[in-house]
């Protein structure tokens, strides 16, 4: 059915309510975008009516052309509700391309759901969901619904682009009062129309012929939003708390008001903490002790009820219940440190998988909270929701982002430090003996630091010993099958600067391939690049996003069977670019084959202007990693 899309303009002409869209989709370029699309959004109307600081109405109406089964996914709609928002007046119909109604949504076809993820104990968030489809293509679904919001805190921004082509999208803002607001444009350069009707101010933005959101492998999260108009009110009310989005200082002051009087701990807790640190003088040691105390006493569980999604619970209550969400546990940590005479502050953060903070657009951009501890010679950022990381190990998902530190007299937007590649190390050594049948008995030690360390600490920390053994087996058999693990140990570490150590003893059956009197093997055991790692995209519009910079070093020492000499070896590699390094080396001494491999990426973002170099780099790494060494037996046995 895909070939029918060149007739899109004809189909729309038959729709009486789409005369404006007819002109838009006659555009040849847009028609070409639609030629193979599973669906096309014919019109997307957003009407936002602002009554007051605590009252806003949002009306949405969409018409979508569904061309095949895959396009049918756009016929399922899920609408979330909370204590501050309610959805009503849900309507939906399916018509053919001539406008004849085929099906209408019935009230009993709208499902009411209460979905609470495992990390949430309570939530006031519910959903209304419906799906209206048809079996004959193409057809058009039209649906509409209305939201009632109790606060401008939830001002609806405009995201006109979709994963399918969009013929027309409008955003109409109706202001019933002199409400001030701020906007930030992403990828759009539009001049809105303005009008006055019965005292209301009406501002309308419109765009047309939008291509689908461009998706690229390992695209930075923020680049998934390519066309948008963000809105933020100058002021808002949330329950009994009035707050401003006029500046970062103002937002920090509002959060400070929410957290006021939440930092109290009982005399019993104060005495317990006093005993813990009575023999310690070094501030970092005191903080480390109290950080471990907080980790051991609590666990992360979210509770989103009303303003509780933004307002922390009292510290004493959090400690008594032994659980809390990010802002709760940060509040508790700050309270504990205060007992020790150490000043700390809440820092509102945005987790990296959600994008980055627009530093020039003060607004509600945060979804996380951590504790900020300024020291004379250093600054600590404490992630209070993680049980298996060290005090000075910042999780990768808040590194390099801006956090709003809430201080006594306002706020400061500060960039969270980013660990370097050499701080995120993987260093493995593998020593073993290769027999004449190609079997390798070995002992291996893996040392990890930084974010690589955190990955394994968290992974192993949440699993039973039997599962840890299975994980280690999976790690060692990614590229080489036939592994039997004789024993393994995991060495815990108390300090961030100390590596996380994994030791494994085992045997690889048929590590080397026997062909006649020759043995072939590939010494890259752990971090081998594959052909599937070579990007298929010829060009790149957005940076390549890595979770963090890192450096991997793998060293192998294999005792060869008696009488075997090196016959054929790949070239030693040495690659150096602006963004990465790669090097291999080998030697043979006293019957032992030594091999070393190193790869380093010095940034989490590789810019598009380096993309061709990146592809070339990966290709060369893959070629090197796939190469085998060939050893020939020069002894004759009788």
C-alpha positions as CSV (number, residue, x, y, z in Angstrom):
1,X,0.0,0.0,0.0
2,X,3.0,2.3,0.3
3,X,2.7,3.3,-3.4
4,X,-0.5,5.1,-2.7
5,X,1.2,8.0,-0.9
6,X,1.7,10.0,-4.1
7,X,-2.1,10.4,-4.1
8,X,-2.1,12.1,-0.6
9,X,-3.1,15.5,-2.0
10,X,-6.1,13.9,-3.8
11,X,-7.3,12.2,-0.6
12,X,-7.1,15.4,1.4
13,X,-9.0,17.4,-1.2
14,X,-11.9,15.1,-0.5
15,X,-12.0,16.1,3.2
16,X,-14.1,19.2,3.7
17,X,-12.3,20.3,6.9
18,X,-8.9,20.2,5.3
19,X,-8.8,23.0,2.7
20,X,-5.8,24.7,4.3
21,X,-3.9,21.4,4.4
22,X,-4.5,20.8,0.7
23,X,-2.2,23.7,-0.2
24,X,0.4,22.5,2.3
25,X,0.7,18.9,1.2
26,X,0.7,19.8,-2.5
27,X,4.4,20.6,-1.9
28,X,6.4,18.2,-4.0
29,X,9.1,17.9,-1.4
30,X,6.7,16.9,1.3
31,X,5.0,14.4,-1.0
32,X,8.3,12.7,-1.5
33,X,8.7,12.4,2.3
34,X,5.3,10.8,2.5
35,X,6.0,8.4,-0.3
36,X,7.1,5.5,2.0
37,X,5.6,6.6,5.3
38,X,3.5,4.3,7.4
39,X,1.4,7.2,8.5
40,X,1.1,11.0,8.0
41,X,-0.1,13.5,10.6
42,X,-2.5,15.6,8.4
43,X,-3.2,18.2,11.1
44,X,-2.1,18.7,14.7
45,X,-4.0,21.4,16.6
46,X,-3.0,22.6,20.1
47,X,-5.1,25.2,21.9
48,X,-3.8,26.3,25.3
49,X,-6.1,28.6,27.3
50,X,-4.5,30.2,30.3
51,X,-7.1,31.4,32.8
52,X,-4.9,32.2,35.8
53,X,-1.7,31.1,37.6
54,X,-3.5,27.9,38.8
55,X,-5.8,27.2,35.9
56,X,-5.0,26.1,32.3
57,X,-7.0,24.2,29.7
58,X,-5.3,22.3,26.8
59,X,-7.2,21.1,23.8
60,X,-5.6,18.7,21.4
61,X,-7.0,17.5,18.0
62,X,-5.1,15.3,15.5
63,X,-6.0,13.8,12.1
64,X,-3.6,11.0,11.0
65,X,-3.6,9.1,7.7
66,X,-2.9,5.5,8.4
67,X,-1.4,3.6,5.4
68,X,-0.6,0.1,6.7
69,X,-0.3,-2.1,9.8
70,X,2.8,-0.3,11.0
71,X,1.0,3.0,10.9
72,X,-1.7,1.5,13.1
73,X,0.5,2.1,16.2
74,X,-0.5,5.8,15.9
75,X,-4.1,4.7,16.6
76,X,-3.3,3.9,20.3
77,X,-3.3,6.9,22.6
78,X,-2.3,7.0,26.3
79,X,-3.1,10.1,28.3
80,X,-1.7,10.6,31.8
81,X,-3.5,12.2,34.7
82,X,-2.4,13.3,38.2
83,X,-3.5,15.3,41.2
84,X,-2.9,18.4,39.1
85,X,-4.4,17.3,35.7
86,X,-7.5,15.7,34.4
87,X,-8.3,14.6,30.9
88,X,-11.9,14.7,29.5
89,X,-13.9,14.9,26.4
90,X,-12.1,12.1,24.6
91,X,-13.4,11.6,21.1
92,X,-12.2,9.5,18.2
93,X,-13.5,8.4,14.8
94,X,-12.1,6.5,11.8
95,X,-13.1,7.6,8.3
96,X,-12.1,6.5,4.8
97,X,-10.3,9.0,2.6
98,X,-13.5,10.3,1.3
99,X,-14.6,11.4,4.8
100,X,-17.2,8.6,5.4
101,X,-17.3,7.6,9.1
102,X,-16.4,3.9,9.5
103,X,-16.1,3.7,13.3
104,X,-16.5,5.8,16.4
105,X,-14.9,5.4,19.8
106,X,-17.4,4.3,22.5
107,X,-17.1,5.3,26.2
108,X,-16.6,1.8,27.4
109,X,-13.6,1.4,25.0
110,X,-11.6,4.0,27.0
111,X,-9.6,2.1,29.6
112,X,-8.5,3.6,33.0
113,X,-5.1,2.4,34.1
114,X,-2.9,2.8,37.2
115,X,0.7,2.1,36.3
116,X,3.3,2.2,39.0
117,X,6.9,1.1,38.2
118,X,8.8,-1.1,40.6
119,X,10.8,1.8,42.1
120,X,7.6,3.7,43.0
121,X,5.7,2.9,46.2
122,X,2.8,5.3,45.6
123,X,1.9,7.5,42.7
124,X,-1.2,9.6,41.9
125,X,-0.5,9.2,38.2
126,X,-3.2,7.3,36.2
127,X,-3.8,6.8,32.5
128,X,-6.7,6.8,30.1
129,X,-6.0,4.7,27.1
130,X,-7.7,3.8,23.9
131,X,-7.0,2.2,20.6
132,X,-9.2,2.6,17.5
133,X,-8.1,0.8,14.3
134,X,-9.5,-0.5,11.0
135,X,-8.5,-3.4,8.8
136,X,-8.7,-1.8,5.3
137,X,-6.0,0.8,4.3
138,X,-5.6,3.7,3.9
139,X,-7.9,5.2,6.5
140,X,-7.9,8.4,8.7
141,X,-8.2,8.5,12.4
142,X,-9.2,11.7,14.1
143,X,-9.1,12.1,17.8
144,X,-9.4,14.9,20.3
145,X,-9.2,15.4,24.1
146,X,-9.0,18.1,26.7
147,X,-6.8,18.6,29.7
148,X,-7.6,20.7,32.8
149,X,-4.5,21.7,34.7
150,X,-4.5,23.2,38.2
151,X,-1.1,25.0,37.7
152,X,0.9,26.7,35.1
153,X,3.8,24.7,36.4
154,X,2.8,22.1,33.8
155,X,2.5,24.6,30.9
156,X,2.3,22.5,27.7
157,X,5.2,23.2,25.3
158,X,4.8,22.6,21.5
159,X,6.5,19.6,19.8
160,X,5.2,19.7,16.3
161,X,7.5,17.1,14.9
162,X,6.9,13.4,15.0
163,X,8.5,10.1,13.9
164,X,6.2,10.4,10.8
165,X,5.7,13.4,8.4
166,X,3.6,16.2,9.7
167,X,1.5,18.2,7.1
168,X,0.4,20.9,9.5
169,X,0.7,21.8,13.1
170,X,-0.6,24.8,15.0
171,X,-0.2,26.1,18.6
172,X,-2.8,28.6,19.7
173,X,-2.3,30.4,23.0
174,X,-5.3,32.2,24.5
175,X,-4.5,34.4,27.5
176,X,-7.5,35.4,29.6
177,X,-5.4,37.7,31.8
178,X,-2.1,39.5,31.6
179,X,0.0,36.4,32.2
180,X,3.7,36.7,31.4
181,X,5.5,33.8,29.9
182,X,8.9,32.9,28.3
183,X,9.7,30.8,25.2
184,X,12.7,29.0,23.7
185,X,12.7,27.9,20.1
186,X,14.5,24.7,19.0
187,X,14.9,24.4,15.2
188,X,11.9,26.8,14.5
189,X,12.1,30.3,13.3
190,X,8.4,31.4,13.3
191,X,6.7,34.7,13.7
192,X,3.3,34.2,15.5
193,X,0.1,36.0,14.5
194,X,-1.5,38.1,17.3
195,X,-5.0,39.1,17.8
196,X,-7.5,40.4,20.5
197,X,-10.9,38.9,20.9
198,X,-13.3,39.9,23.7
199,X,-10.4,41.0,25.7
200,X,-8.4,37.8,25.2
201,X,-4.9,37.9,23.8
202,X,-4.6,35.2,21.1
203,X,-1.1,34.2,19.8
204,X,-0.8,31.5,17.1
205,X,2.2,29.7,15.8
206,X,2.0,27.5,12.7
207,X,4.4,25.3,10.8
208,X,3.9,22.8,7.9
209,X,5.6,20.0,5.9
210,X,7.8,18.8,8.7
211,X,9.9,15.7,8.0
212,X,10.1,12.9,10.5
213,X,12.4,13.3,13.5
214,X,15.8,12.2,12.2
215,X,17.1,9.3,14.1
216,X,20.8,8.3,14.2
217,X,22.6,5.6,16.0
218,X,23.9,6.8,19.4
219,X,22.3,10.2,19.0
220,X,22.6,12.5,22.0
221,X,19.3,12.5,23.9
222,X,18.8,16.3,23.5
223,X,19.1,16.0,19.7
224,X,16.0,13.8,19.6
225,X,14.1,17.1,19.9
226,X,14.7,18.9,16.6
227,X,11.7,21.2,16.3
228,X,10.0,22.6,19.4
229,X,8.8,25.7,21.1
230,X,9.3,25.5,24.8
231,X,7.1,27.5,27.2
232,X,7.6,28.6,30.8
233,X,5.4,30.9,32.9
234,X,6.9,33.8,34.7
235,X,4.9,32.8,37.7
236,X,2.8,29.8,38.8
237,X,0.9,28.3,41.8
238,X,1.4,24.7,42.9
239,X,-1.0,23.9,45.7
240,X,-0.3,26.5,48.4
241,X,3.1,27.5,47.0
242,X,3.5,30.4,44.5
243,X,6.7,30.3,42.6
244,X,8.5,32.0,39.7
245,X,10.4,30.8,36.6
246,X,11.8,34.2,36.0
247,X,15.4,33.3,36.9
248,X,17.4,30.4,38.3
249,X,17.6,32.3,41.6
250,X,13.9,32.5,41.7
251,X,13.5,28.7,41.1
252,X,16.1,27.9,43.7
253,X,14.3,30.1,46.2
254,X,11.0,28.3,45.5
255,X,12.5,24.9,46.1
256,X,14.1,26.3,49.3
257,X,10.6,27.3,50.4
258,X,9.3,23.7,49.6
259,X,12.1,22.1,51.7
260,X,11.9,24.6,54.6
261,X,11.8,22.8,58.0
262,X,12.4,19.4,56.4
263,X,16.0,19.0,57.7
264,X,15.1,18.1,61.3
265,X,16.5,14.9,62.9
266,X,15.8,13.5,66.4
267,X,18.1,13.8,69.4
268,X,18.5,10.0,69.2
269,X,19.8,10.2,65.6
270,X,22.1,13.1,66.5
271,X,23.6,11.0,69.3
272,X,24.1,8.0,67.0
273,X,25.8,10.1,64.4
274,X,27.9,11.8,67.0
275,X,29.3,8.5,68.1
276,X,30.0,7.4,64.5
277,X,32.3,10.4,63.9
278,X,33.6,11.1,67.3
279,X,37.1,9.7,66.5
280,X,37.4,11.3,63.1
281,X,38.9,14.6,62.2
282,X,39.4,14.7,58.5
283,X,36.3,16.1,56.8
284,X,36.3,13.7,53.9
285,X,36.5,10.7,56.2
286,X,33.6,12.1,58.2
287,X,31.5,12.6,55.0
288,X,32.5,9.1,53.8
289,X,31.4,7.6,57.1
290,X,28.0,9.4,57.0
291,X,27.5,8.7,53.4
292,X,27.8,4.9,54.1
293,X,25.5,5.4,57.0
294,X,22.9,6.9,54.8
295,X,23.3,4.1,52.2
296,X,23.0,1.4,54.7
297,X,20.0,2.9,56.5
298,X,17.8,3.7,53.4
299,X,16.8,2.5,50.0
300,X,15.5,4.4,47.0
301,X,11.7,4.3,46.5
302,X,9.7,7.0,44.8
303,X,6.5,8.4,46.1
304,X,4.6,10.8,43.8
305,X,1.5,12.1,45.5
306,X,0.4,15.7,44.9
307,X,3.1,18.2,45.5
308,X,5.2,15.3,47.0
309,X,6.6,14.9,43.5
310,X,8.6,18.1,44.1
311,X,8.6,18.6,47.9
312,X,10.8,16.4,50.1
313,X,9.6,14.7,53.1
314,X,11.0,15.5,56.6
315,X,14.4,14.0,57.2
316,X,13.4,12.3,60.4
317,X,10.4,10.6,58.7
318,X,12.7,9.4,55.8
319,X,15.1,7.8,58.3
320,X,12.3,6.2,60.3
321,X,10.7,4.7,57.1
322,X,14.2,3.8,55.7
323,X,13.2,4.8,52.2
324,X,12.7,7.9,50.0
325,X,13.2,9.3,46.5
326,X,16.1,11.4,45.3
327,X,15.1,14.6,46.9
328,X,14.1,12.8,50.1
329,X,17.5,11.0,50.4
330,X,19.4,14.2,49.5
331,X,17.5,16.0,52.2
332,X,18.4,13.3,54.7
333,X,22.1,13.4,53.7
334,X,22.2,17.2,54.1
335,X,20.6,16.9,57.5
336,X,23.1,14.2,58.6
337,X,26.0,16.4,57.4
338,X,24.6,19.4,59.3
339,X,24.8,17.5,62.6
340,X,28.6,17.0,61.8
341,X,28.9,20.8,61.2
342,X,29.3,20.3,57.4
343,X,27.3,22.5,55.1
344,X,25.6,20.9,52.1
345,X,22.9,22.0,49.7
346,X,20.3,20.3,47.5
347,X,21.2,20.4,43.8
348,X,18.5,20.0,41.2
349,X,19.8,18.0,38.3
350,X,18.7,16.6,34.9
351,X,19.8,13.0,34.2
352,X,21.7,12.8,31.0
353,X,19.4,10.3,29.3
354,X,16.8,13.1,29.3
355,X,19.1,15.6,27.6
356,X,20.8,18.7,28.9
357,X,19.7,21.7,30.8
358,X,19.1,24.8,28.6
359,X,21.1,27.2,30.8
360,X,19.6,30.3,29.1
361,X,16.0,29.2,29.8
362,X,15.0,29.1,33.5
363,X,12.2,26.6,33.8
364,X,11.2,23.2,35.2
365,X,13.9,21.1,33.5
366,X,15.0,19.0,36.4
367,X,14.1,15.3,37.2
368,X,16.7,14.5,39.8
369,X,18.2,15.8,43.1
370,X,21.7,15.2,44.6
371,X,23.6,16.7,47.5
372,X,26.3,19.4,46.9
373,X,29.1,19.6,49.5
374,X,31.5,22.5,49.0
375,X,34.9,22.0,50.7
376,X,37.9,24.3,50.9
377,X,40.0,22.3,48.4
378,X,37.3,20.3,46.7
379,X,33.6,19.9,46.0
380,X,31.6,16.7,46.5
381,X,28.5,15.7,44.5
382,X,26.7,13.0,46.4
383,X,24.3,10.7,44.6
384,X,22.1,9.6,47.4
385,X,19.9,7.0,45.6
386,X,22.7,4.5,44.8
387,X,23.7,1.8,47.3
388,X,26.8,0.5,45.5
389,X,28.9,3.5,44.6
390,X,31.6,5.4,46.4
391,X,31.3,8.9,47.9
392,X,33.4,10.5,45.2
393,X,32.1,8.6,42.2
394,X,29.6,10.7,40.4
395,X,27.3,8.5,38.3
396,X,27.7,9.0,34.5
397,X,24.1,10.1,34.0
398,X,24.6,13.4,35.8
399,X,28.2,14.1,34.7
400,X,28.8,17.1,32.5
401,X,25.3,18.4,33.0
402,X,24.2,21.6,34.8
403,X,22.7,21.4,38.3
404,X,20.9,24.1,40.2
405,X,22.5,24.4,43.6
406,X,19.9,25.7,46.1
407,X,21.8,28.0,48.5
408,X,20.8,30.4,51.3
409,X,20.2,33.4,49.1
410,X,19.2,32.0,45.7
411,X,20.7,29.4,43.3
412,X,23.7,28.8,41.2
413,X,23.8,26.8,38.0
414,X,27.0,24.7,38.2
415,X,28.3,22.2,35.8
416,X,28.8,18.8,37.3
417,X,32.3,17.5,36.7
418,X,33.0,14.9,34.0
419,X,35.4,12.1,34.7
420,X,38.2,11.7,32.1
421,X,38.9,8.5,30.1
422,X,41.8,7.5,32.4
423,X,39.4,7.8,35.4
424,X,37.0,5.3,33.7
425,X,39.5,2.5,33.3
426,X,39.2,-1.2,32.4
427,X,42.5,-3.0,32.8
428,X,42.6,-6.8,32.3
429,X,45.5,-9.2,32.5
430,X,45.2,-12.8,31.4
431,X,48.0,-15.3,31.9
432,X,47.8,-18.9,30.8
433,X,49.2,-22.0,29.2
434,X,48.1,-23.2,25.8
435,X,48.3,-27.0,25.2
436,X,48.8,-28.8,21.9
437,X,45.1,-29.4,21.5
438,X,44.4,-25.6,21.6
439,X,43.0,-25.5,25.2
440,X,44.0,-22.6,27.3
441,X,44.1,-22.8,31.1
442,X,44.3,-19.3,32.5
443,X,44.1,-16.8,35.4
444,X,42.6,-13.4,34.7
445,X,42.4,-10.2,36.8
446,X,40.1,-7.3,35.8
447,X,40.5,-3.9,37.5
448,X,37.9,-1.2,36.8
449,X,37.7,2.4,38.0
450,X,35.2,5.2,37.7
451,X,32.0,4.6,35.7
452,X,33.3,1.2,34.5
453,X,33.7,0.3,38.2
454,X,30.2,1.5,39.1
455,X,28.7,-0.6,36.3
456,X,30.1,-3.8,37.8
457,X,29.6,-2.9,41.4
458,X,25.9,-2.1,40.8
459,X,25.5,-5.2,38.5
460,X,27.0,-7.6,41.0
461,X,25.5,-5.8,44.0
462,X,22.0,-6.5,42.9
463,X,22.6,-10.2,42.0
464,X,23.2,-13.4,43.8
465,X,26.6,-15.1,43.7
466,X,25.4,-17.7,41.2
467,X,24.2,-15.0,38.9
468,X,27.5,-13.1,39.3
469,X,29.3,-16.2,38.1
470,X,27.0,-16.4,35.1
471,X,27.6,-12.7,34.3
472,X,31.4,-13.2,34.4
473,X,31.0,-16.3,32.1
474,X,28.9,-14.2,29.7
475,X,31.6,-11.5,29.7
476,X,34.4,-14.0,29.0
477,X,32.5,-15.9,26.3
478,X,31.3,-12.9,24.2
479,X,33.8,-13.9,21.5
480,X,35.3,-17.2,22.6
481,X,33.1,-20.1,23.6
482,X,33.9,-23.2,25.6
483,X,34.7,-21.6,28.9
484,X,34.7,-23.5,32.2
485,X,35.2,-21.3,35.3
486,X,37.0,-23.0,38.2
487,X,36.8,-20.1,40.6
488,X,36.1,-16.4,40.8
489,X,36.4,-13.7,43.4
490,X,35.2,-10.1,43.6
491,X,37.1,-7.7,45.8
492,X,35.1,-4.8,47.3
493,X,36.6,-1.4,47.7
494,X,35.9,1.4,50.1
495,X,37.5,4.3,48.3
496,X,36.6,5.8,44.9
497,X,40.2,5.9,43.8
498,X,40.6,2.2,44.5
499,X,39.8,-0.2,41.6
500,X,37.1,-2.8,41.7
501,X,38.9,-6.2,41.3
502,X,37.5,-9.4,39.6
503,X,39.7,-12.5,39.5
504,X,38.8,-15.6,37.4
505,X,40.5,-18.9,37.0
506,X,39.3,-21.2,34.2
507,X,39.8,-23.0,31.0
508,X,38.9,-22.2,27.4
509,X,38.4,-25.4,25.4
510,X,39.7,-25.0,21.8
511,X,40.9,-21.4,22.4
512,X,43.3,-22.1,19.5
513,X,42.3,-23.8,16.3
514,X,44.5,-26.7,15.2
515,X,45.2,-27.0,11.5
516,X,47.8,-29.6,10.7
517,X,50.9,-28.6,12.8
518,X,49.7,-25.0,13.2
519,X,47.7,-23.3,15.9
520,X,45.6,-20.2,15.1
521,X,44.2,-17.9,17.8
522,X,43.0,-14.4,18.5
523,X,44.4,-12.9,21.7
524,X,41.6,-10.3,22.0
525,X,39.6,-11.9,24.8
526,X,37.5,-9.1,26.3
527,X,37.0,-5.9,24.3
528,X,36.8,-7.0,20.7
529,X,35.3,-4.7,18.1
530,X,33.0,-6.4,15.5
531,X,31.9,-5.6,12.0
532,X,28.5,-4.7,13.5
533,X,30.2,-1.8,15.3
534,X,31.0,-0.1,12.0
535,X,28.3,2.6,11.4
536,X,26.1,2.1,8.3
537,X,25.2,5.7,8.1
538,X,27.2,7.5,5.4
539,X,26.8,11.0,6.8
540,X,26.1,12.4,10.2
541,X,24.0,15.4,11.3
542,X,24.3,15.0,15.1
543,X,27.2,14.0,17.4
544,X,27.8,10.4,18.4
545,X,27.0,10.0,22.0
546,X,29.0,7.7,24.3
547,X,27.9,7.4,27.9
548,X,31.3,8.5,29.1
549,X,34.9,8.8,28.1
550,X,36.8,5.6,28.8
551,X,40.1,3.7,28.4
552,X,40.4,-0.1,28.0
553,X,43.7,-1.9,28.4
554,X,44.0,-5.7,27.9
555,X,47.2,-7.6,28.4
556,X,47.7,-11.3,27.6
557,X,50.6,-13.6,28.4
558,X,50.3,-17.1,27.0
559,X,52.9,-19.8,27.3
560,X,53.0,-21.6,24.0
561,X,53.3,-25.4,23.5
562,X,56.9,-26.5,23.3
563,X,58.4,-26.1,19.8
564,X,55.9,-23.6,18.5
565,X,57.2,-20.5,16.8
566,X,55.4,-17.5,15.4
567,X,54.8,-17.9,11.6
568,X,52.3,-15.1,10.8
569,X,51.2,-12.0,12.7
570,X,49.0,-9.0,11.9
571,X,50.6,-5.6,11.9
572,X,50.9,-3.8,15.2
573,X,48.4,-1.0,15.2
574,X,48.8,2.6,16.2
575,X,45.9,5.0,15.6
576,X,45.7,8.6,16.9
577,X,42.7,10.9,16.3
578,X,41.3,14.0,18.0
579,X,38.8,11.9,19.8
580,X,40.4,8.4,20.3
581,X,43.5,6.3,20.4
582,X,44.1,2.7,19.6
583,X,47.3,0.7,19.9
584,X,48.4,-3.0,19.9
585,X,51.8,-4.6,20.5
586,X,53.2,-8.1,20.9
587,X,56.4,-9.9,21.5
588,X,57.6,-13.4,22.3
589,X,60.1,-14.1,25.0
590,X,61.2,-17.5,26.4
591,X,58.2,-19.3,24.8
592,X,55.7,-16.8,26.1
593,X,53.5,-14.8,23.8
594,X,52.8,-11.3,25.1
595,X,50.0,-9.1,23.6
596,X,48.7,-5.7,24.6
597,X,45.6,-3.8,23.3
598,X,44.6,-0.3,24.3
599,X,41.7,1.8,23.2
600,X,40.7,5.2,24.5
601,X,37.9,7.6,23.8
602,X,38.6,11.0,25.3
603,X,35.1,12.5,25.0
604,X,31.5,11.4,25.3
605,X,30.5,13.3,22.2
606,X,32.2,12.8,18.8
607,X,31.2,15.8,16.6
608,X,29.8,15.3,13.1
609,X,32.9,16.9,11.4
610,X,34.9,13.9,12.8
611,X,32.4,11.3,11.5
612,X,34.4,10.1,8.5
613,X,37.5,9.8,10.7
614,X,35.4,7.9,13.2
615,X,34.2,5.4,10.7
616,X,37.8,4.9,9.4
617,X,39.0,4.5,13.0
618,X,36.4,1.9,13.8
619,X,37.1,-0.1,10.6
620,X,40.8,-0.2,11.5
621,X,40.1,-1.3,15.0
622,X,37.7,-4.0,13.8
623,X,40.3,-5.3,11.3
624,X,42.9,-5.4,14.0
625,X,40.6,-7.2,16.5
626,X,39.6,-9.8,14.0
627,X,43.1,-10.8,13.1
628,X,44.7,-14.1,14.2
629,X,48.2,-15.1,15.1
630,X,49.6,-18.3,13.4
631,X,52.1,-20.5,15.2
632,X,53.9,-23.4,13.5
633,X,55.5,-26.4,15.3
634,X,59.1,-26.7,14.3
635,X,59.9,-29.8,16.3
636,X,59.5,-33.3,14.9
637,X,58.2,-35.9,17.2
638,X,59.0,-39.6,16.8
